[in-house]
Amino acid sequence: MLNLKSLYLLLPTFLISATAFSQCAKFEPPNGTALLILGQDLGSVGGFTSHNNGYMENVGGPTPAGITTYTDFPYLQGLTTTANYGAGDICAQCITDNSNFSNSVLAIGLYLVNELSAINSGQRDGLIKQLGDWIKSRNQPVFLRIGYEYDGQWNNYNPADYKLAYKRIVDKFRANEVTNCAYVWQSSGYTNDTTTLLKWYPGDNYVDWMAYSHFKYTNMGVPEMALARKHHKPLMIAEATPQGDIINSGYSWNGWFAPLFQHIQNNKDVIKALAYINANWNGQSMWAGQNWGDTRIENSNTIKTKWLAEINTSFWLKASPTLFTTLNCSSTEIENLQQKNAFIPYPNPSDGELNIYLNDPSSVKEINITNLDGETVYKAFSFTEKNLKISLKDEIANGIYVVSIRNEVGISQQKIVLNK
């Protein structure tokens, strides 16, 4: 039988990496900036030979930093060829193969309705590998919104099954060494409390970004912002549109757009990306009669002018040859953070008595120990001694845990094995 010590030694390197940083979350923009992403179908975006009457042609301005698209299990529709669910043509490879978007990231919504059991039983492992292989072959960062709007009643995701499926996909991607993918946990934006949202939470070790949809005027994203701050995750507004026609239903710049951008500025410590849906929903059969309207920015010269003025500020990252470098901490910055955040937990494996050596205890704000599901088993604040002794309780089960240390520059994490 393989003991825990042997298991620890066999863990893949992604599980025993010495340090991770809140400000260096996967593809997180530098502080004071955010990604501008546009979607959500080829016709709405434009810039293609066969779809050349969209945002790119009619709004112009800088190319967005990212483009939104979708695919699904069990078919991977719209991944390598064009598909249409009734909401416009989609094609992920068409985007990544288009030179207009070679310096933009890709944001993929992965639809999993009625697929959780098949995923958790292993029936979709081949599809997971196929999707992972495709993402790995791209030359761009990819944000994967796994089972997006997990809390939406229309999706009917059982929380326990959803968490297992989300983690299985991430585990398979990691085993497949898919390194250019950030894992996004996206709510519908309609749930009002953190406790309900956490029923679907796969754990800190499986979520790179949190996200939510933003359609109403106010009060969307409040619990998501609280969770992002608590768990030290960047937050993406993954779907945003003023529901209803922006000209004929009373929307104006001051009625929806300005409050949205002010909301982002008020919470720019966590909101690091905005994905706007620039679509004629009325012209798509999936949305007919549902009052989504026509939210194309080019429909209003006033909104178009003010939109361009907003996105041309330095706050918004757009496509550029340096974007992908900007979304990764430099090696010098990482080395500096490692030095400031340095700590050593020992012995490892531990028999329940754990020692932690802190390089700079006065800068440490919090120590948190969690299991691999992100559940806290130990937490402490305020430290003066370099040598900290922790006695883990008898009721804490043997297994693999994550020790996280937070200070003003970020978070450091190390894995430990408990083998009492």
C-alpha positions as CSV (number, residue, x, y, z in Angstrom):
1,M,0.0,0.0,0.0
2,L,1.3,3.5,-0.9
3,N,1.8,5.5,2.3
4,L,1.2,9.3,2.5
5,K,4.9,10.0,2.4
6,S,5.3,8.1,-0.8
7,L,2.3,9.8,-2.2
8,Y,3.7,13.2,-1.4
9,L,6.9,12.4,-3.3
10,L,4.9,11.3,-6.3
11,L,2.7,14.4,-6.5
12,P,3.1,16.3,-9.8
13,T,5.1,19.5,-9.6
14,F,2.0,21.7,-9.9
15,L,0.9,20.5,-6.5
16,I,4.1,21.1,-4.7
17,S,5.1,24.4,-6.2
18,A,6.7,26.5,-3.5
19,T,4.9,29.8,-3.9
20,A,1.8,31.3,-5.4
21,F,0.9,34.9,-5.4
22,S,-2.5,36.7,-5.2
23,Q,-1.2,39.5,-7.4
24,C,0.2,36.9,-9.8
25,A,-2.9,34.8,-10.2
26,K,-3.0,33.0,-13.6
27,F,-3.1,35.8,-16.2
28,E,-4.0,38.5,-13.7
29,P,-3.4,42.0,-15.0
30,P,-1.2,44.3,-12.9
31,N,-2.9,46.4,-10.3
32,G,-4.6,49.4,-11.7
33,T,-5.5,47.7,-15.0
34,A,-8.1,45.3,-16.3
35,L,-8.7,43.2,-19.4
36,L,-11.3,44.4,-21.9
37,I,-13.0,41.3,-23.5
38,L,-15.7,41.3,-26.2
39,G,-18.2,38.7,-27.3
40,Q,-20.0,36.6,-27.7
41,D,-20.4,35.3,-31.3
42,L,-18.4,35.9,-34.5
43,G,-21.0,38.2,-36.1
44,S,-21.1,40.4,-33.0
45,V,-17.3,40.7,-32.9
46,G,-16.6,41.0,-36.6
47,G,-13.1,41.0,-38.0
48,F,-13.6,37.9,-40.1
49,T,-14.0,37.5,-43.9
50,S,-17.4,35.8,-43.4
51,H,-18.5,38.0,-40.4
52,N,-17.5,41.5,-41.3
53,N,-20.2,43.8,-39.9
54,G,-19.6,43.7,-36.2
55,Y,-17.8,45.6,-33.5
56,M,-14.5,45.6,-35.2
57,E,-15.9,47.3,-38.3
58,N,-18.6,49.6,-36.7
59,V,-17.1,50.6,-33.4
60,G,-13.4,50.4,-34.3
61,G,-10.8,51.6,-31.8
62,P,-8.3,49.3,-30.3
63,T,-8.7,45.5,-30.6
64,P,-10.0,44.1,-27.3
65,A,-7.7,42.2,-25.1
66,G,-9.9,39.1,-25.3
67,I,-12.6,37.5,-27.3
68,T,-15.5,35.4,-25.8
69,T,-16.7,32.1,-27.3
70,Y,-18.4,28.8,-26.2
71,T,-18.2,25.1,-26.5
72,D,-19.9,22.2,-24.8
73,F,-19.8,18.6,-23.6
74,P,-20.6,16.1,-25.0
75,Y,-19.9,17.5,-28.5
76,L,-17.2,20.3,-28.3
77,Q,-19.3,22.2,-30.8
78,G,-17.8,25.4,-31.9
79,L,-14.2,24.4,-30.9
80,T,-12.5,23.7,-34.2
81,T,-15.3,24.3,-36.6
82,T,-18.2,26.8,-36.8
83,A,-21.4,25.9,-34.9
84,N,-24.6,27.8,-34.0
85,Y,-26.8,27.1,-31.0
86,G,-29.3,29.7,-32.2
87,A,-27.2,32.5,-30.7
88,G,-24.9,33.3,-33.6
89,D,-22.0,31.5,-35.1
90,I,-19.2,30.5,-32.7
91,C,-15.8,29.0,-33.5
92,A,-12.9,29.2,-31.1
93,Q,-10.3,28.1,-33.7
94,C,-11.5,30.8,-36.1
95,I,-10.6,33.3,-33.4
96,T,-7.2,32.0,-32.6
97,D,-6.3,31.5,-36.3
98,N,-7.4,35.1,-37.1
99,S,-4.4,37.5,-37.2
100,N,-6.7,40.3,-35.9
101,F,-6.8,38.5,-32.6
102,S,-3.3,36.9,-32.3
103,N,-2.5,39.3,-29.4
104,S,-5.9,38.7,-27.6
105,V,-6.7,36.1,-25.0
106,L,-9.6,33.7,-25.4
107,A,-12.4,33.3,-22.9
108,I,-14.3,30.0,-23.4
109,G,-17.6,29.2,-21.7
110,L,-17.8,25.4,-21.2
111,Y,-21.5,24.3,-21.2
112,L,-22.0,21.2,-19.0
113,V,-25.8,20.9,-18.6
114,N,-26.8,17.3,-18.1
115,E,-23.2,16.2,-18.3
116,L,-22.0,16.2,-14.7
117,S,-22.7,12.4,-14.1
118,A,-20.9,11.5,-17.3
119,I,-17.9,13.6,-16.4
120,N,-17.7,12.3,-12.9
121,S,-18.0,8.6,-14.0
122,G,-15.0,9.1,-16.4
123,Q,-17.1,8.9,-19.6
124,R,-15.9,12.3,-20.7
125,D,-12.2,11.9,-20.0
126,G,-11.5,11.6,-23.7
127,L,-13.3,14.9,-24.3
128,I,-11.5,16.5,-21.5
129,K,-8.2,15.5,-23.0
130,Q,-9.3,16.6,-26.5
131,L,-10.2,20.0,-25.1
132,G,-7.0,20.2,-23.1
133,D,-4.9,19.3,-26.1
134,W,-6.6,21.9,-28.2
135,I,-6.0,24.7,-25.6
136,K,-2.4,23.5,-25.1
137,S,-1.8,23.9,-28.9
138,R,-2.9,27.6,-28.8
139,N,-0.4,30.4,-28.6
140,Q,-2.6,32.5,-26.4
141,P,-3.8,32.5,-22.8
142,V,-7.2,30.9,-22.4
143,F,-9.8,31.5,-19.6
144,L,-12.0,28.5,-19.2
145,R,-15.3,29.2,-17.5
146,I,-16.2,25.7,-16.4
147,G,-19.9,25.2,-16.1
148,Y,-20.6,28.9,-16.2
149,E,-23.5,30.4,-14.2
150,Y,-23.3,27.3,-12.0
151,D,-26.0,28.7,-9.6
152,G,-28.5,29.5,-12.3
153,Q,-31.7,27.6,-11.9
154,W,-31.8,27.2,-15.7
155,N,-28.7,25.0,-15.5
156,N,-29.8,22.8,-12.6
157,Y,-26.3,21.9,-11.5
158,N,-26.3,19.8,-8.3
159,P,-23.6,21.5,-6.2
160,A,-21.8,18.3,-5.1
161,D,-21.7,16.9,-8.6
162,Y,-20.7,20.3,-10.1
163,K,-17.7,20.5,-7.7
164,L,-16.6,17.0,-8.6
165,A,-16.9,17.7,-12.3
166,Y,-15.1,21.0,-12.1
167,K,-12.2,19.4,-10.2
168,R,-12.0,16.4,-12.5
169,I,-11.6,18.7,-15.5
170,V,-8.9,20.8,-13.8
171,D,-7.1,17.7,-12.5
172,K,-7.1,16.1,-16.0
173,F,-5.8,19.4,-17.5
174,R,-3.0,19.6,-15.0
175,A,-2.0,16.0,-15.6
176,N,-2.0,16.8,-19.3
177,E,0.3,19.8,-18.6
178,V,-2.1,22.4,-20.0
179,T,-0.3,25.4,-18.7
180,N,-1.9,28.2,-20.7
181,C,-5.3,27.9,-19.1
182,A,-6.8,29.8,-16.2
183,Y,-9.8,28.1,-14.5
184,V,-12.8,30.5,-13.9
185,W,-15.7,29.9,-11.5
186,Q,-18.6,32.0,-12.8
187,S,-21.9,32.7,-11.0
188,S,-25.1,34.0,-12.6
189,G,-24.8,37.2,-10.6
190,Y,-28.4,36.7,-9.2
191,T,-27.5,34.9,-6.0
192,N,-27.5,37.3,-3.0
193,D,-25.4,35.6,-0.4
194,T,-21.9,34.0,-0.2
195,T,-23.1,31.0,1.8
196,T,-25.3,29.8,-1.1
197,L,-22.5,30.4,-3.7
198,L,-20.0,28.4,-1.7
199,K,-22.1,25.3,-2.1
200,W,-20.7,25.1,-5.6
201,Y,-17.1,26.2,-4.7
202,P,-14.5,23.7,-5.8
203,G,-11.8,25.1,-3.5
204,D,-9.0,27.6,-3.7
205,N,-6.7,25.2,-5.3
206,Y,-9.0,24.7,-8.3
207,V,-10.1,28.3,-8.9
208,D,-7.8,30.9,-10.6
209,W,-10.5,33.5,-11.1
210,M,-13.9,34.1,-9.8
211,A,-16.5,35.6,-12.1
212,Y,-20.2,36.7,-12.4
213,S,-22.7,37.9,-15.0
214,H,-23.8,41.6,-14.8
215,F,-27.1,42.6,-16.5
216,K,-29.1,44.6,-14.0
217,Y,-28.4,48.2,-13.0
218,T,-27.2,47.6,-9.5
219,N,-26.5,45.0,-6.8
220,M,-25.0,42.4,-9.0
221,G,-21.7,40.9,-7.9
222,V,-21.8,41.9,-4.3
223,P,-21.3,38.4,-2.8
224,E,-18.8,37.6,-5.5
225,M,-16.7,40.6,-4.6
226,A,-16.7,39.6,-1.0
227,L,-15.6,36.0,-1.8
228,A,-12.9,37.3,-4.2
229,R,-11.4,39.4,-1.5
230,K,-11.7,36.7,1.1
231,H,-10.1,34.1,-1.1
232,H,-7.6,36.4,-2.7
233,K,-8.8,35.8,-6.3
234,P,-9.2,38.2,-9.2
235,L,-12.7,38.7,-10.4
236,M,-14.1,38.8,-14.0
237,I,-17.3,40.3,-15.1
238,A,-17.7,37.4,-17.6
239,E,-20.9,38.4,-19.2
240,A,-22.2,42.0,-19.3
241,T,-24.9,43.6,-21.3
242,P,-27.8,46.1,-20.7
243,Q,-30.7,43.8,-21.1
244,G,-33.0,45.5,-23.5
245,D,-32.4,47.6,-26.6
246,I,-29.9,50.4,-25.8
247,I,-31.7,52.9,-27.9
248,N,-35.4,52.1,-27.6
249,S,-35.8,50.8,-24.0
250,G,-34.5,53.8,-22.1
251,Y,-30.9,52.8,-21.7
252,S,-28.4,55.6,-21.9
253,W,-24.7,56.0,-21.1
254,N,-25.6,57.4,-17.6
255,G,-28.3,54.7,-17.1
256,W,-26.2,51.6,-17.4
257,F,-22.7,52.1,-18.9
258,A,-21.4,54.8,-16.6
259,P,-22.6,53.0,-13.4
260,L,-20.9,49.8,-14.6
261,F,-17.6,51.5,-15.2
262,Q,-17.9,53.3,-11.9
263,H,-18.6,50.0,-10.2
264,I,-15.5,48.6,-11.7
265,Q,-13.4,51.5,-10.6
266,N,-14.8,51.3,-7.1
267,N,-13.8,47.7,-6.9
268,K,-10.7,47.6,-9.1
269,D,-8.8,45.9,-6.3
270,V,-10.6,42.7,-7.3
271,I,-12.4,43.3,-10.7
272,K,-9.7,42.6,-13.3
273,A,-11.7,41.9,-16.5
274,L,-14.9,42.9,-18.2
275,A,-16.4,40.9,-21.0
276,Y,-19.1,42.9,-22.9
277,I,-21.7,41.2,-25.1
278,N,-22.1,43.3,-28.2
279,A,-25.0,41.4,-29.7
280,N,-28.3,41.8,-31.5
281,W,-30.1,39.3,-29.2
282,N,-33.4,40.0,-31.0
283,G,-31.9,38.5,-34.2
284,Q,-30.9,35.2,-32.6
285,S,-33.5,32.5,-32.3
286,M,-32.3,31.3,-28.8
287,W,-33.2,34.7,-27.3
288,A,-36.2,35.7,-29.3
289,G,-39.0,37.1,-27.1
290,Q,-36.9,37.2,-24.0
291,N,-36.3,41.0,-23.9
292,W,-32.6,40.9,-24.3
293,G,-32.9,43.4,-27.1
294,D,-30.1,44.8,-29.3
295,T,-27.1,45.8,-27.2
296,R,-24.6,46.6,-30.0
297,I,-22.6,49.7,-29.1
298,E,-22.6,50.9,-32.7
299,N,-26.4,51.5,-32.5
300,S,-25.9,54.7,-30.6
301,N,-23.3,57.4,-31.7
302,T,-23.4,58.9,-28.2
303,I,-22.7,55.6,-26.5
304,K,-20.1,54.7,-29.1
305,T,-18.2,58.0,-28.5
306,K,-18.2,57.6,-24.8
307,W,-17.4,53.9,-24.9
308,L,-14.3,54.7,-27.0
309,A,-13.2,57.5,-24.7
310,E,-13.5,55.1,-21.7
311,I,-11.7,52.1,-23.2
312,N,-8.9,54.2,-24.5
313,T,-7.8,55.1,-21.0
314,S,-4.7,53.3,-19.6
315,F,-6.8,51.3,-17.2
316,W,-8.1,49.1,-19.9
317,L,-5.7,46.5,-21.4
318,K,-6.2,45.9,-25.1
319,A,-4.6,43.6,-27.6
320,S,-0.9,44.3,-28.1
321,P,2.4,42.4,-28.7
322,T,3.2,42.8,-25.0
323,L,-0.1,41.8,-23.5
324,F,0.7,38.2,-22.8
325,T,4.0,39.3,-21.0
326,T,2.0,41.8,-19.0
327,L,-0.3,39.0,-17.8
328,N,2.6,37.1,-16.2
329,C,4.8,38.3,-13.3
330,S,8.3,38.9,-14.4
331,S,11.0,36.6,-13.0
332,T,12.5,39.4,-11.0
333,E,9.2,40.2,-9.4
334,I,8.6,36.6,-8.6
335,E,12.0,36.3,-7.0
336,N,11.4,39.4,-4.9
337,L,8.0,38.1,-3.8
338,Q,9.5,34.7,-2.9
339,Q,12.1,36.5,-0.7
340,K,9.5,38.6,1.1
341,N,7.1,35.7,1.5
342,A,9.6,33.0,2.3
343,F,8.6,30.4,4.9
344,I,9.4,26.7,5.6
345,P,7.0,24.2,7.1
346,Y,8.6,21.2,8.8
347,P,8.7,18.2,9.3
348,N,7.0,17.3,6.1
349,P,5.3,14.8,6.3
350,S,4.1,15.9,9.8
351,D,2.9,13.8,12.7
352,G,0.5,16.6,13.8
353,E,3.1,18.9,15.3
354,L,4.1,21.4,12.7
355,N,6.8,24.0,12.8
356,I,6.8,27.0,10.5
357,Y,9.9,29.2,10.1
358,L,8.9,32.7,9.0
359,N,11.5,34.8,7.2
360,D,9.7,38.1,8.3
361,P,7.0,37.4,10.9
362,S,6.1,41.1,11.3
363,S,4.9,41.3,7.8
364,V,2.6,38.2,8.0
365,K,-1.1,39.0,8.2
366,E,-2.5,35.5,8.3
367,I,-1.7,31.9,8.2
368,N,-4.3,29.5,6.9
369,I,-4.2,25.7,6.5
370,T,-6.8,24.1,4.2
371,N,-7.5,20.7,2.8
372,L,-7.5,20.2,-0.9
373,D,-11.2,21.1,-1.0
374,G,-10.4,24.6,0.3
375,E,-11.8,24.0,3.8
376,T,-9.9,25.7,6.6
377,V,-8.6,23.5,9.4
378,Y,-6.4,26.1,11.0
379,K,-6.1,29.9,11.0
380,A,-4.1,32.4,12.9
381,F,-3.2,36.1,12.8
382,S,-0.4,38.4,14.0
383,F,3.1,36.9,14.6
384,T,6.3,38.1,16.3
385,E,8.5,35.0,16.4
386,K,10.3,33.4,13.5
387,N,9.7,29.9,14.8
388,L,6.0,29.1,15.0
389,K,4.7,25.9,16.4
390,I,1.3,24.5,15.4
391,S,-0.4,21.5,16.9
392,L,-3.0,20.2,14.4
393,K,-6.1,18.7,16.2
394,D,-6.6,14.9,16.5
395,E,-9.9,15.1,14.6
396,I,-8.1,16.5,11.5
397,A,-7.7,13.6,9.1
398,N,-4.5,12.4,7.6
399,G,-4.0,13.7,4.1
400,I,-2.5,16.5,2.0
401,Y,-3.0,20.1,3.1
402,V,-2.1,23.6,1.9
403,V,-0.3,26.1,4.2
404,S,-1.0,29.7,3.0
405,I,0.7,32.7,4.4
406,R,-0.6,36.2,3.5
407,N,1.2,39.5,3.8
408,E,0.9,42.9,2.0
409,V,2.7,41.7,-1.1
410,G,0.7,38.5,-1.8
411,I,0.3,34.9,-0.7
412,S,2.8,32.1,-0.4
413,Q,1.6,28.5,-0.4
414,Q,3.2,25.1,0.3
415,K,1.9,21.6,0.5
416,I,2.3,19.5,3.6
417,V,1.3,15.9,4.3
418,L,-0.3,15.0,7.6
419,N,0.5,11.5,8.7
420,K,-0.3,11.0,12.4
